[in-house]
Amino acid sequence: MLGTPWIALALATSIALLTTRHRTAKRNRLLTEQERAMPPSTLSRTAVVVGAAGGIGQACAHRLAEAGFSVVAVGRDRPGRADRVVAGLSARGSGPGQRHQFRACDAFSLGEVGRCAEGIVRDYDSVDALVMSQGMAWVRGFTPTEEGNDKKVTLHLWSRAAFAHGLLPSLRRSDATSMPGGPVVVSVLSGGVHSPYGGYDSDPELRESYSIKNAADMAGYYNDLFFDGLARRPGNEGISFVHAAPGFVNSNWGTEMPWFLRAAIRCLQPLGKSTDECAELMVDPIIKASAQGGSLGGLRPPSDDGMGVYIMNEDSTSGNLTMEHTQNVVQSVWKTTVDVLKRAGIHLES
């Protein structure tokens, strides 16, 4: 009966041991002093951060506030959370023109995600960056949301597709004077780390062959494929879509796991990077794109045609797609995503 938790523990241990090899390496210098000194009042940039109430998402939101962005923090509603989140953002960045806001959204509900995105588009003419880090870690089987989708896959995949698609109108209106490198969308999950999911055709929503590994591989593989398809859609040529891997991070990850497994993970987590260190790397392409002569730093699309999704390693360098990443599979996963979101009243182009 303990087989599954011990497999997960072994995986967490392996990740921690691999991560320690990088702890003494000197981190890349992500911003020049000139970029850090840019007055926030000249930026007029807006970033939406989903999962901003804690962990990696909160750290990303704080880093973007420091860089002069007005941050729309999205997270589940809790008593006092909105005031606490906005106060934390204001402490990191309160320059002229900066206006931070918390928007409550339960990302388990795709319908609610769609309404949240619509509200942001209605209230913000342009959005310059979107960061999504919402997620969960547990060892249960398929657990349906009220809409019938698996909870874990919904957070790691379907809700991210819904947010990115819903915010496209505002992302497309990002001004080149404020974002010389163009708007950037970052999905923080498992870019370059996951394996392909072979059931994309036979069990595309993971209803028949659910396992911890399949759920992880499917979410990562589909992030690659969906955002590659989205990047190639007409009208999105100026938006950079990045699927990033955070590495092993000393965060609140694993709160949904059984107590004994959670305790073991907490013992290992000091070996990982801090959430602030992780955020500095995860939002690097956004801050680079906002600088004069903006680009995404050293990131390059891994596809042969130089188009589509970017894959980013935990140190903000370019990663690789899986060998099974083909445009035929992109179209298959796009169709599946269209079907899933359509059931929630969200309509993608087929």
C-alpha positions in Angstrom: 0.0 0.0 0.0 3.0 2.3 0.5 4.4 1.6 -2.9 3.3 4.8 -4.6 4.4 7.2 -1.8 7.8 5.6 -1.7 8.2 5.9 -5.4 7.4 9.6 -5.1 9.9 9.9 -2.2 12.6 8.3 -4.2 11.9 10.7 -7.0 12.1 13.7 -4.7 15.4 12.4 -3.3 16.9 12.0 -6.7 15.9 15.5 -7.7 17.4 16.9 -4.5 20.7 15.1 -5.0 20.9 16.2 -8.6 20.3 19.8 -7.6 23.1 19.9 -5.1 25.6 19.8 -8.0 24.5 23.2 -9.0 24.4 24.9 -5.5 28.0 26.1 -5.7 27.8 27.2 -9.3 27.9 31.0 -9.9 24.5 32.2 -11.1 24.2 34.0 -14.3 24.1 37.8 -14.0 20.6 38.4 -15.3 20.4 42.2 -15.3 22.9 44.9 -15.9 23.1 47.8 -13.4 21.7 50.1 -16.1 18.6 47.8 -16.5 18.1 47.7 -12.7 18.3 51.5 -12.5 15.6 52.2 -15.1 13.0 54.4 -13.4 9.7 52.5 -12.9 7.8 55.6 -13.9 8.9 55.2 -17.5 7.8 51.6 -17.8 4.0 51.4 -17.6 4.1 47.7 -17.8 1.6 45.2 -16.6 2.2 41.6 -15.6 -0.4 38.9 -14.7 0.9 36.3 -12.3 -1.3 33.2 -11.6 -0.5 31.4 -8.4 0.9 34.6 -6.9 -0.4 34.0 -3.3 2.6 31.8 -2.4 5.7 29.9 -3.4 7.3 30.4 -6.8 4.4 32.5 -8.1 4.6 34.9 -5.2 8.3 35.3 -5.7 7.9 35.9 -9.4 5.2 38.6 -8.7 7.6 40.3 -6.2 10.5 40.3 -8.7 8.3 41.8 -11.4 7.1 44.5 -9.0 10.7 45.3 -8.2 11.4 45.7 -11.9 8.6 48.3 -12.2 5.7 46.2 -13.4 2.2 46.7 -12.2 1.2 43.2 -11.0 -2.2 41.6 -11.3 -1.9 38.8 -8.8 -4.3 35.9 -9.3 -5.0 33.3 -6.7 -7.7 31.5 -4.7 -9.7 33.7 -2.4 -8.9 33.5 1.4 -9.8 35.8 4.3 -7.3 38.7 4.3 -5.3 37.4 1.3 -6.0 40.2 -1.1 -4.7 42.9 1.3 -1.7 40.8 2.2 -0.7 40.1 -1.4 -1.1 43.7 -2.5 0.9 44.9 0.6 3.7 42.5 -0.3 3.8 43.7 -3.9 3.7 47.4 -2.8 6.6 46.8 -0.5 8.7 45.5 -3.5 7.6 48.1 -6.0 5.6 51.3 -5.5 7.0 53.7 -8.1 4.9 56.3 -9.9 2.4 54.5 -12.2 2.6 51.2 -10.4 -0.8 49.8 -9.4 -1.0 46.3 -7.9 -4.1 44.3 -7.6 -5.3 40.9 -6.4 -8.0 39.0 -8.3 -9.6 35.9 -6.8 -9.9 32.9 -9.0 -10.2 29.2 -8.4 -8.2 27.6 -11.2 -9.8 24.2 -10.6 -12.8 25.8 -12.4 -12.1 26.5 -16.1 -15.3 28.5 -16.2 -14.0 30.8 -13.5 -10.6 31.0 -15.2 -12.4 32.2 -18.4 -14.3 34.8 -16.5 -11.2 36.0 -14.6 -9.3 36.4 -17.9 -12.3 38.3 -19.5 -12.3 40.7 -16.5 -8.6 41.4 -16.9 -8.9 42.0 -20.6 -11.9 44.3 -19.9 -10.0 46.4 -17.3 -6.4 46.3 -18.8 -6.1 47.4 -22.4 -2.7 45.8 -22.6 -0.8 43.1 -20.7 3.0 42.7 -21.2 3.7 39.5 -19.4 1.9 36.4 -18.0 3.4 34.0 -15.5 1.6 30.8 -14.5 2.8 28.6 -11.7 -0.4 27.2 -10.2 -0.1 23.6 -9.3 -0.3 20.8 -6.7 1.6 17.7 -5.7 -0.2 14.6 -4.5 -0.2 10.9 -5.0 -3.9 10.3 -5.6 -5.5 8.9 -8.7 -7.8 10.7 -11.1 -9.7 13.2 -9.0 -12.4 15.1 -10.9 -13.2 18.8 -10.6 -16.9 19.9 -10.7 -16.4 20.1 -14.5 -15.2 16.5 -14.6 -11.5 17.1 -15.4 -8.7 15.8 -13.2 -7.7 18.4 -10.6 -3.9 18.1 -11.0 -4.0 18.2 -14.8 -6.4 21.1 -14.6 -4.0 23.2 -12.6 -0.9 22.2 -14.6 -2.4 22.3 -18.1 -6.0 23.2 -18.9 -6.2 26.3 -16.7 -2.9 27.5 -18.2 -4.2 27.1 -21.7 -7.4 28.9 -20.7 -5.6 31.9 -19.1 -3.1 32.3 -22.0 -5.9 32.1 -24.6 -8.2 34.4 -22.6 -5.5 37.1 -22.2 -4.5 37.1 -25.9 -6.4 40.3 -26.7 -4.5 42.3 -24.1 -1.2 40.6 -24.8 -1.5 41.4 -28.5 -1.9 45.1 -27.5 1.4 45.2 -25.6 3.3 48.4 -26.7 6.8 48.0 -28.1 7.9 51.2 -26.3 7.3 49.5 -23.0 8.2 46.0 -24.1 10.8 46.3 -26.8 11.2 42.5 -26.9 7.4 41.9 -27.1 5.1 40.4 -24.5 6.1 37.1 -22.8 4.1 34.2 -21.5 5.9 31.8 -19.1 4.4 28.5 -17.9 6.5 27.3 -15.0 6.3 23.5 -14.9 8.7 21.0 -16.5 10.1 22.4 -19.7 12.9 20.1 -21.0 12.5 17.7 -18.1 9.4 15.6 -18.7 9.0 12.6 -21.0 6.5 12.4 -23.8 3.0 11.0 -23.1 2.2 8.2 -25.5 -1.5 8.2 -24.9 -2.2 11.6 -26.5 -4.3 9.8 -29.2 -5.8 6.8 -27.4 -6.4 8.4 -24.0 -6.0 12.2 -24.6 -7.5 13.4 -21.3 -5.8 10.7 -19.2 -9.1 9.1 -18.0 -8.1 5.5 -18.5 -4.4 5.3 -17.8 -3.9 7.7 -14.9 -0.8 7.4 -12.9 1.6 9.9 -11.2 4.1 9.6 -14.0 1.6 9.8 -16.7 0.0 12.9 -15.2 3.3 14.6 -14.9 4.4 13.6 -18.4 1.1 14.5 -20.0 1.0 18.0 -18.4 4.6 18.8 -19.4 4.3 17.3 -22.9 1.0 19.1 -23.6 2.4 22.4 -22.3 5.1 22.1 -25.0 2.6 21.1 -27.6 -0.2 23.5 -26.8 2.0 26.6 -26.5 3.9 25.7 -29.6 0.5 25.6 -31.4 -0.6 28.9 -29.8 2.7 30.6 -30.8 2.1 29.6 -34.4 -1.5 30.9 -34.6 -2.0 34.1 -36.7 -1.8 37.2 -34.6 0.5 35.7 -32.0 3.8 36.1 -33.9 4.9 38.9 -31.6 4.3 37.0 -28.3 7.0 34.7 -26.9 5.6 31.6 -25.2 8.1 29.9 -22.7 7.7 26.6 -21.0 10.1 26.6 -18.1 11.4 24.1 -15.5 12.0 25.6 -12.0 14.3 22.8 -10.7 14.2 21.8 -7.1 13.0 24.7 -5.0 12.7 25.2 -1.3 9.0 26.2 -1.3 5.7 25.0 0.0 5.5 22.3 -2.7 4.0 19.0 -1.5 1.4 20.4 1.0 -1.2 18.0 -0.4 0.9 14.9 0.2 0.6 12.5 3.1 2.3 13.8 6.3 5.1 11.2 6.3 6.0 12.0 2.7 5.6 15.7 3.3 8.0 15.5 6.3 10.6 13.8 4.2 10.4 16.4 1.4 10.7 19.2 3.9 14.0 17.7 5.1 15.3 17.7 1.5 14.1 21.1 0.4 16.9 23.2 2.1 19.1 21.6 -0.6 17.1 23.4 -3.3 17.3 27.0 -4.4 15.1 29.6 -2.7 11.9 30.9 -4.2 13.6 34.3 -4.8 16.5 32.6 -6.6 14.1 30.6 -8.7 12.0 33.6 -9.6 15.0 35.6 -10.7 15.6 32.9 -13.3 12.0 32.3 -14.3 11.2 35.9 -15.1 14.5 36.6 -16.7 13.1 36.5 -20.3 10.4 39.0 -19.3 12.8 41.5 -17.8 15.2 41.0 -20.7 12.3 41.7 -23.1 11.4 44.9 -21.2 14.9 46.3 -21.5 16.1 48.7 -24.2 16.9 46.6 -27.3 15.0 43.9 -25.6 15.3 40.2 -26.4 14.9 37.0 -24.4 18.5 36.8 -23.5 20.1 33.6 -24.7 16.8 31.7 -25.3 16.3 30.3 -28.7 13.3 28.3 -30.1 14.4 24.6 -30.2 12.3 23.8 -33.3 14.0 23.4 -36.7 12.2 26.3 -38.2 13.1 28.7 -35.4 9.5 29.3 -34.5 7.1 28.2 -31.8 7.5 27.6 -28.1 10.7 28.3 -26.1 11.9 25.7 -23.6 13.8 27.1 -20.6 16.0 25.1 -18.2 16.1 25.9 -14.5 19.1 28.2 -15.1 17.3 30.2 -17.7 19.2 28.6 -20.6 17.6 27.1 -23.7 16.2 23.6 -23.4 15.0 21.0 -25.8 11.8 19.6 -27.0 11.1 15.8 -26.8 12.0 13.7 -29.9 8.3 13.0 -30.2 7.3 16.6 -30.6 5.8 16.9 -34.1 3.3 19.2 -35.7 0.9 16.2 -36.1 1.0 15.8 -32.3 0.6 19.5 -31.9 -2.6 19.4 -33.8 -3.9 16.4 -31.9 -3.3 18.1 -28.5 -4.8 21.3 -29.8 -8.0 19.5 -30.7 -8.1 17.9 -27.3 -7.6 21.2 -25.6 -10.4 22.7 -27.8 -12.7 20.0 -26.6 -11.9 20.3 -22.9 -12.2 24.1 -22.8 -15.3 24.1 -25.0 -17.1 22.1 -22.3 -16.4 25.1 -19.9 -17.7 27.6 -22.4 -14.2 28.7 -23.6 -13.9 28.6 -27.4 -10.5 28.2 -29.1 -10.0 28.2 -32.8 -10.3 24.6 -34.0 
